[in-house]
Amino acid sequence: MRWLVCGIAAVGFAFDTYELLMLPLIVRPALLDLTTLAPGSAEFNTWVGLLFYVPAIAGGIFGMLGGYLTDRLGRRRVLVWSILLYGVSACGAAYASSVAMLLIFRCATFVGVCVEFVAAVAWLAELFPDPVERERVLGYTQAAASLGGLIVSAAYYVIVTIAGALPAVHGAHEPWRYMLISGLVPALPLLIARPFLPESPVWREKREAGTLRRPSIAEVFRPRFRRTTIVTTVMVACGYAASFGANLQVPRVVPGLPEVQAMSRVAQEQTVGTVQWLQELGGLAGRVALAALAVHIVSRRRLIRLFLVPGVVIMPLVFFVAATRGLRLVEFGTFLAGFVTVGQFSFWGNYLPRVYPTHVRGTGESVASNIGGRMIGTGGALVTAELTASMPGASPSAQLAFAAGVVGVASFLIALVASQWLPEPESRELPE
């Protein structure tokens, strides 16, 4: 049964990323279809920022509630309902007739994603008491998140290619609508496996014995956990800011490259899908590297710095140099940017369960991932959108690349400085 949970969690992690990384691919064609705004205009960039950031705020707020409910009601129940929520809402977004409707459905999708991550990490950590086995399970199941990124890139390429042969949605064959419909996929295996999923034995035993303390968001800010909560929230925010404010803007940079502008619209979108696929391949490599290193490197500070230090060098090279020179350099650079950025996300899935006890494990994780990552970090996309018009560059694409680089470099530098205060876990065992 434990391995069934791993499979369901891996599917959940994969489609978390699938749902989130769908937006950079579809936001431009969706806005072109639903509005009359010109790409690169201030109004167009504002809507891009809103579609990235408003759902993240909704996800952060309700994700906090989800973390509390994970500690209060159990890991299994919350995870199941969160996956169903984002599967159904993603499908509903495909039938949006306005940009406002699209925004509302994206908010619901983001809520499901934010809750699912917290519940799944707490669940997996408590199912595997052996420290080495737990590190491997958390590391490699989270690597499935990057498989989701590869799948979404490949799916977009295929859908763009065959869209004309698919049944019409809203009287047209727009690839972005078919992409949104595909988000229903993770709910299907879940409906079959749900009756066989066990609850976390640690949580269940404490609940049945009456020794499970009531969770409290305030507790993770009390002296015992305050430093851990603040530092992890800042560092997770930086990781998400680098991802949303820099890496996930690359699909909007690519169409502005001279060699891509000469292509047909279908070829342009295929190229965007290819670049996104390479970025996710880099992210998968980063997650696998983290999973392998986590077992052997005891110091958590040293482990996270293996991604932060190279990132301080890689991000300016990718966005200030490669993004203005040509497609091949962008493809190589986005692979490296994905490696150093996405590898950090798996780090937090391994680290956070080891610094909070059972009754606030989900709550503590949700503060870092939802307040830090979703509510603050994803604001990097909005910052990038607002900075673009004031950046140097010969074209809107070049200005966007420069703005993304500013956000990416700043995020890595702040995280690197903050890492000196990151507490080391007291033990390889989970705190009770």
C-alpha positions as CSV (number, residue, x, y, z in Angstrom):
1,M,0.0,0.0,0.0
2,R,2.9,2.4,0.7
3,W,4.0,2.1,-2.9
4,L,0.5,2.8,-4.1
5,V,0.6,6.0,-2.2
6,C,4.0,6.8,-3.8
7,G,2.4,6.2,-7.2
8,I,-0.6,8.5,-6.5
9,A,1.7,11.2,-5.0
10,A,4.0,11.0,-8.0
11,V,1.0,11.5,-10.3
12,G,-0.1,14.4,-8.2
13,F,3.3,16.0,-8.2
14,A,3.6,15.5,-12.0
15,F,0.2,17.2,-12.7
16,D,0.9,19.9,-10.2
17,T,3.7,21.0,-12.5
18,Y,1.6,20.1,-15.6
19,E,-1.1,22.5,-14.5
20,L,1.3,25.3,-13.4
21,L,3.5,25.2,-16.5
22,M,0.6,25.1,-18.8
23,L,0.0,28.8,-18.3
24,P,3.3,30.1,-19.8
25,L,2.5,28.1,-22.9
26,I,-1.1,29.1,-23.3
27,V,-1.2,32.6,-21.8
28,R,-0.2,34.4,-25.0
29,P,-2.5,32.5,-27.4
30,A,-5.4,32.6,-24.9
31,L,-5.1,36.4,-24.5
32,L,-4.9,36.8,-28.3
33,D,-8.1,34.7,-28.6
34,L,-10.1,36.3,-25.6
35,T,-9.0,39.9,-26.0
36,T,-8.1,42.5,-28.6
37,L,-4.9,43.5,-26.9
38,A,-1.6,43.7,-28.7
39,P,1.3,41.5,-27.5
40,G,3.9,43.5,-25.7
41,S,1.5,46.3,-24.8
42,A,1.2,47.5,-21.2
43,E,-2.4,46.2,-20.9
44,F,-1.3,42.8,-22.4
45,N,1.6,42.5,-19.9
46,T,-0.7,43.5,-17.0
47,W,-3.1,40.7,-17.8
48,V,-0.2,38.2,-18.1
49,G,0.9,39.3,-14.6
50,L,-2.6,39.0,-13.2
51,L,-3.0,35.5,-14.7
52,F,0.2,34.4,-13.1
53,Y,-0.2,36.2,-9.7
54,V,-3.9,36.3,-8.7
55,P,-4.3,32.5,-8.8
56,A,-1.2,32.3,-6.7
57,I,-2.7,34.5,-4.1
58,A,-5.8,32.4,-4.1
59,G,-3.7,29.3,-3.8
60,G,-1.7,30.7,-1.0
61,I,-4.7,31.7,1.1
62,F,-6.6,28.5,0.7
63,G,-3.3,26.5,0.7
64,M,-2.8,27.7,4.2
65,L,-6.2,26.4,5.1
66,G,-5.4,23.2,3.4
67,G,-2.2,22.8,5.5
68,Y,-4.2,23.2,8.6
69,L,-6.9,20.8,7.4
70,T,-4.1,18.3,6.5
71,D,-3.1,18.3,10.2
72,R,-6.7,18.3,11.4
73,L,-8.5,15.9,9.1
74,G,-5.7,13.7,7.8
75,R,-3.3,13.5,4.9
76,R,-5.3,11.1,2.6
77,R,-8.6,12.9,2.6
78,V,-7.2,16.4,1.8
79,L,-4.9,15.1,-0.9
80,V,-7.7,13.2,-2.7
81,W,-10.1,16.2,-2.8
82,S,-7.3,18.6,-3.8
83,I,-6.4,16.5,-6.9
84,L,-10.1,16.3,-7.9
85,L,-10.5,20.1,-7.5
86,Y,-7.6,21.0,-9.8
87,G,-8.5,18.3,-12.4
88,V,-12.1,19.5,-12.7
89,S,-11.3,23.2,-12.6
90,A,-8.6,22.9,-15.3
91,C,-11.1,21.3,-17.6
92,G,-13.7,24.0,-16.8
93,A,-11.1,26.7,-17.8
94,A,-11.1,25.2,-21.3
95,Y,-14.6,26.6,-21.9
96,A,-13.8,30.1,-20.7
97,S,-15.5,32.7,-22.9
98,S,-13.7,35.7,-21.3
99,V,-10.3,36.4,-19.7
100,A,-12.1,37.0,-16.4
101,M,-13.7,33.5,-16.5
102,L,-10.3,32.0,-17.3
103,L,-8.8,33.8,-14.3
104,I,-11.5,32.4,-12.0
105,F,-10.9,28.8,-13.1
106,R,-7.1,29.2,-12.8
107,C,-7.6,30.4,-9.2
108,A,-9.5,27.1,-8.4
109,T,-6.8,25.1,-10.1
110,F,-4.1,26.8,-8.2
111,V,-5.9,26.2,-4.9
112,G,-6.0,22.4,-5.6
113,V,-2.3,22.4,-6.5
114,C,-1.2,24.3,-3.4
115,V,-3.1,22.0,-1.1
116,E,-2.0,18.8,-2.8
117,F,1.8,19.4,-2.4
118,V,1.5,20.0,1.4
119,A,-0.7,16.9,2.0
120,A,1.4,14.6,-0.2
121,V,4.8,15.6,1.3
122,A,3.5,15.1,4.9
123,W,1.9,11.8,3.9
124,L,5.0,10.4,2.2
125,A,7.4,11.5,5.0
126,E,5.3,9.7,7.7
127,L,4.8,6.5,5.7
128,F,8.6,5.9,5.5
129,P,10.2,6.0,9.0
130,D,13.7,4.9,7.8
131,P,15.6,8.2,7.2
132,V,17.5,6.9,4.1
133,E,14.4,5.4,2.5
134,R,12.4,8.5,3.3
135,E,15.0,10.8,1.7
136,R,15.0,8.7,-1.5
137,V,11.2,8.4,-1.7
138,L,10.6,12.1,-1.2
139,G,13.4,13.0,-3.7
140,Y,12.4,10.6,-6.5
141,T,8.6,11.1,-6.2
142,Q,9.1,14.8,-6.4
143,A,11.2,14.2,-9.5
144,A,7.9,13.2,-11.1
145,A,7.0,16.9,-10.9
146,S,9.6,17.6,-13.6
147,L,8.2,14.7,-15.6
148,G,5.0,16.7,-15.6
149,G,6.9,19.6,-17.1
150,L,8.2,17.4,-19.9
151,I,4.8,15.9,-20.5
152,V,3.1,19.4,-20.7
153,S,5.8,20.5,-23.2
154,A,5.4,17.4,-25.3
155,A,1.6,17.6,-25.0
156,Y,1.6,21.2,-26.2
157,Y,3.7,20.3,-29.2
158,V,1.4,17.4,-30.2
159,I,-1.8,19.4,-29.6
160,V,-0.6,22.4,-31.6
161,T,0.2,19.9,-34.4
162,I,-3.1,18.0,-34.5
163,A,-5.5,20.7,-33.2
164,G,-7.3,21.0,-36.5
165,A,-8.3,17.3,-36.3
166,L,-9.8,17.5,-32.8
167,P,-13.5,18.3,-32.0
168,A,-14.2,22.0,-31.9
169,V,-14.4,23.8,-28.5
170,H,-16.4,27.1,-28.6
171,G,-16.6,26.7,-32.4
172,A,-12.8,26.7,-32.9
173,H,-9.7,24.5,-32.7
174,E,-7.6,26.6,-30.4
175,P,-4.7,24.5,-28.9
176,W,-4.8,26.3,-25.6
177,R,-8.3,25.0,-24.9
178,Y,-7.3,21.4,-25.6
179,M,-4.3,21.8,-23.2
180,L,-6.6,22.9,-20.4
181,I,-9.0,20.0,-21.0
182,S,-6.0,17.6,-20.6
183,G,-5.7,18.7,-17.0
184,L,-8.6,16.4,-16.1
185,V,-6.3,13.4,-16.5
186,P,-4.9,13.0,-12.9
187,A,-8.4,12.8,-11.5
188,L,-9.1,9.5,-13.4
189,P,-6.6,7.1,-11.7
190,L,-7.3,8.7,-8.4
191,L,-11.0,7.8,-8.6
192,I,-10.0,4.2,-9.1
193,A,-7.2,4.0,-6.4
194,R,-8.9,6.1,-3.7
195,P,-10.6,3.1,-1.8
196,F,-7.2,1.4,-1.4
197,L,-5.2,4.4,-0.1
198,P,-4.1,4.1,3.6
199,E,-3.9,7.0,6.0
200,S,-0.6,8.1,7.5
201,P,0.0,5.6,10.4
202,V,1.8,8.2,12.5
203,W,-1.1,10.7,12.2
204,R,-3.8,8.0,12.6
205,E,-2.2,6.4,15.7
206,K,-1.9,9.8,17.4
207,R,-5.5,10.7,16.5
208,E,-6.9,7.4,17.8
209,A,-4.8,7.6,21.0
210,G,-6.0,11.1,21.6
211,T,-2.4,12.5,21.7
212,L,-2.6,14.5,18.5
213,R,-2.4,18.1,19.5
214,R,-4.5,20.7,17.7
215,P,-2.7,22.4,14.9
216,S,-2.1,26.1,15.1
217,I,-0.7,28.5,12.5
218,A,0.5,30.8,15.3
219,E,2.6,28.0,16.8
220,V,5.0,27.9,13.8
221,F,5.9,31.6,14.6
222,R,6.6,31.0,18.2
223,P,10.3,31.0,19.4
224,R,10.8,27.3,18.9
225,F,10.1,27.4,15.2
226,R,10.2,31.2,14.4
227,R,13.7,31.2,12.7
228,T,12.9,28.1,10.7
229,T,9.6,29.5,9.5
230,I,11.0,32.9,8.5
231,V,14.1,31.7,6.8
232,T,12.4,28.9,4.8
233,T,9.6,31.2,3.8
234,V,12.1,33.7,2.4
235,M,14.1,31.1,0.6
236,V,11.1,29.3,-0.9
237,A,9.8,32.7,-2.0
238,C,13.1,33.3,-3.8
239,G,12.9,29.9,-5.6
240,Y,9.4,30.6,-6.9
241,A,10.3,34.2,-7.9
242,A,13.2,32.9,-10.0
243,S,10.9,30.3,-11.6
244,F,7.9,32.5,-12.2
245,G,9.6,35.8,-12.8
246,A,12.4,34.4,-15.0
247,N,12.3,30.8,-16.2
248,L,8.6,30.7,-17.0
249,Q,8.9,33.9,-19.1
250,V,11.1,32.2,-21.6
251,P,8.1,31.0,-23.7
252,R,7.2,34.6,-24.2
253,V,10.8,35.6,-25.1
254,V,11.2,32.9,-27.8
255,P,8.6,34.3,-30.3
256,G,10.5,37.6,-30.4
257,L,13.8,36.0,-31.5
258,P,14.5,37.0,-35.1
259,E,14.9,33.4,-36.4
260,V,11.6,32.4,-34.7
261,Q,9.7,35.5,-36.1
262,A,10.4,34.2,-39.6
263,M,8.5,31.0,-38.8
264,S,4.8,30.2,-39.3
265,R,2.5,30.6,-36.3
266,V,2.3,26.8,-35.9
267,A,6.1,26.5,-36.1
268,Q,6.5,29.3,-33.6
269,E,4.3,27.5,-31.1
270,Q,6.1,24.2,-31.7
271,T,9.4,26.0,-31.0
272,V,8.0,27.4,-27.8
273,G,7.0,23.9,-26.7
274,T,10.5,22.6,-27.5
275,V,12.2,25.2,-25.4
276,Q,9.9,24.6,-22.5
277,W,10.6,20.9,-22.8
278,L,14.3,21.5,-22.5
279,Q,13.8,23.7,-19.5
280,E,11.8,20.9,-17.8
281,L,14.4,18.4,-18.8
282,G,16.9,20.6,-16.9
283,G,14.5,20.7,-14.0
284,L,14.2,16.9,-14.0
285,A,17.9,16.6,-14.0
286,G,18.1,19.0,-11.0
287,R,15.5,17.0,-9.0
288,V,17.3,13.7,-9.7
289,A,20.6,15.3,-8.7
290,L,19.0,16.5,-5.4
291,A,17.5,13.1,-4.7
292,A,20.9,11.5,-5.1
293,L,22.8,14.1,-3.1
294,A,20.3,14.3,-0.2
295,V,21.2,10.8,1.0
296,H,25.0,11.6,1.1
297,I,25.3,15.2,2.1
298,V,24.4,15.6,5.8
299,S,24.4,19.5,5.9
300,R,21.3,20.9,4.5
301,R,22.9,24.3,4.0
302,R,25.7,22.8,1.9
303,L,23.1,20.9,-0.1
304,I,21.0,23.9,-1.1
305,R,24.1,26.0,-1.9
306,L,25.1,23.5,-4.5
307,F,22.2,24.9,-6.5
308,L,22.3,28.6,-5.3
309,V,25.9,29.4,-6.0
310,P,25.9,28.2,-9.7
311,G,22.6,29.9,-10.2
312,V,24.1,33.3,-9.4
313,V,26.3,32.8,-12.4
314,I,23.9,31.0,-14.7
315,M,20.9,33.3,-14.5
316,P,22.6,36.5,-15.8
317,L,24.3,34.5,-18.6
318,V,21.0,33.1,-19.7
319,F,18.8,36.2,-19.6
320,F,21.3,39.0,-20.3
321,V,23.4,37.2,-22.9
322,A,21.8,34.1,-24.4
323,A,18.3,35.5,-24.7
324,T,19.5,38.2,-27.0
325,R,21.9,36.1,-29.2
326,G,19.8,33.3,-30.7
327,L,17.6,30.2,-30.3
328,R,20.3,27.6,-29.7
329,L,21.8,29.6,-26.8
330,V,18.4,30.0,-25.3
331,E,17.8,26.3,-25.5
332,F,21.0,25.4,-23.7
333,G,20.7,28.2,-21.2
334,T,17.1,27.4,-20.2
335,F,18.2,23.8,-19.5
336,L,20.8,25.1,-17.0
337,A,18.4,27.6,-15.5
338,G,15.8,24.8,-15.0
339,F,18.4,22.6,-13.3
340,V,19.5,25.1,-10.6
341,T,16.0,26.5,-10.0
342,V,13.8,23.4,-9.9
343,G,16.3,21.3,-7.9
344,Q,15.5,23.7,-5.0
345,F,11.9,22.7,-5.0
346,S,12.7,19.1,-4.2
347,F,15.1,20.3,-1.5
348,W,12.2,21.8,0.5
349,G,10.1,18.7,0.2
350,N,12.9,16.8,1.9
351,Y,13.8,19.5,4.4
352,L,10.5,20.7,5.8
353,P,9.1,17.5,7.2
354,R,12.3,17.1,9.3
355,V,11.9,20.4,11.1
356,Y,8.2,20.4,12.2
357,P,6.5,17.8,14.5
358,T,3.4,15.7,13.4
359,H,0.7,18.1,14.7
360,V,2.0,21.1,12.7
361,R,3.9,19.4,9.9
362,G,1.4,20.3,7.2
363,T,0.9,23.7,8.7
364,G,4.6,24.5,8.8
365,E,5.1,23.2,5.2
366,S,2.1,25.3,4.0
367,V,3.5,28.6,5.5
368,A,6.8,28.1,3.5
369,S,5.2,26.8,0.3
370,N,2.0,28.9,0.2
371,I,2.9,32.2,1.9
372,G,6.5,32.1,0.7
373,G,6.2,30.3,-2.6
374,R,2.7,31.0,-3.9
375,M,1.8,34.3,-2.4
376,I,5.1,36.1,-2.4
377,G,7.4,34.2,-4.8
378,T,5.0,33.9,-7.8
379,G,4.7,37.7,-7.6
380,G,8.0,37.6,-9.4
381,A,5.9,37.2,-12.6
382,L,4.1,40.4,-11.8
383,V,7.3,42.2,-11.1
384,T,8.8,41.1,-14.4
385,A,5.7,42.2,-16.3
386,E,5.8,45.7,-14.7
387,L,9.6,46.1,-15.1
388,T,9.6,45.1,-18.8
389,A,8.6,48.5,-20.3
390,S,11.5,50.3,-18.5
391,M,14.2,47.8,-19.4
392,P,16.8,48.3,-22.1
393,G,16.4,46.3,-25.3
394,A,15.8,46.7,-29.0
395,S,12.5,44.8,-28.9
396,P,9.7,43.9,-26.4
397,S,11.2,40.4,-26.3
398,A,14.7,41.7,-25.4
399,Q,13.2,44.0,-22.7
400,L,11.3,41.0,-21.3
401,A,14.4,38.9,-21.1
402,F,16.3,41.7,-19.3
403,A,13.5,42.1,-16.8
404,A,13.3,38.4,-16.2
405,G,17.1,38.3,-15.6
406,V,16.9,41.1,-13.0
407,V,14.3,39.1,-11.1
408,G,16.1,35.8,-11.4
409,V,19.5,37.2,-10.3
410,A,18.1,39.0,-7.4
411,S,16.2,35.9,-6.2
412,F,19.3,33.7,-6.2
413,L,21.4,36.3,-4.4
414,I,18.8,36.9,-1.7
415,A,18.4,33.1,-1.2
416,L,22.1,32.6,-1.0
417,V,22.5,35.2,1.7
418,A,19.5,33.9,3.7
419,S,20.9,30.3,3.6
420,Q,23.5,31.2,6.3
421,W,20.6,31.3,8.8
422,L,18.9,28.1,7.6
423,P,18.6,25.8,10.7
424,E,20.1,22.3,10.4
425,P,17.5,19.6,11.4
426,E,18.2,18.2,14.9
427,S,18.0,14.6,13.7
428,R,17.5,12.5,10.6
429,E,14.4,11.1,12.3
430,L,11.1,13.0,12.0
431,P,10.3,15.0,15.1
432,E,7.2,13.7,17.0
